[in-house]
């Protein structure tokens, strides 16, 4: 046990140098997914036939193909048509586009859980569909979607490890370097597992706190 502790103390600082990159990937990708996911949800609920069809195709394609394939396509495939991205940007784009498809479905379900009469009342007050969505429906829907969105946030934090496949020097990539240097892969990836466990546990607790803080007394999150 003491040998493992000594090994961890020796190599942990190097591995943790990848932590800002991991968190940067996650935060930017989740922000992209949040914004684009709302647009996709709006298109699938309130958009016309063309917007609904395009959003549906997008969601099904990104949910139906592996994220690693999407990341490799963006990083290795797009240069063939003149679009060249550095590894970090390619990883952010891939993770962001992938999670937007899942977040869109969470948002769509939450928006549909709001009684339709509220949007009708908003129209009766002279609001447009966009105004009704922004001021009436969305504030309630975002409260209700927190439990489902929390799962997605935790999953995407773990999925940032895939970025090592295209050369992003995040936690997993640095751990792999240590592993090939020391040939002690068991200990190295045990350390990485603990790091991710701490990260995901912290995120889960923060989002649970947010869920509690935004809960409306007498009204459940799921309606």
Buried (B, 14 or more C-beta within 10 A) or exposed (E): EEEEEEBBEEBBEEBBEBBEBBBBBBBBBBEBBBEBBBBBBBBBBBBEEEBBEBBBEBBEEBEEEEBBEBBBEBBEEBEEEEEEBEBBBBBBBBBBBBBBBBBBBBBBBBBBBBEEEEBEEBEEEEBEBEEBBEEBBBEBBBBBBBBBBBEBBBEBBEBBBBBBBBEBBBBBBBBBBBBEEEEBEEBBBBBBEEBBEEBBEEBBEEBEEBBEEEBEEEEEBEE
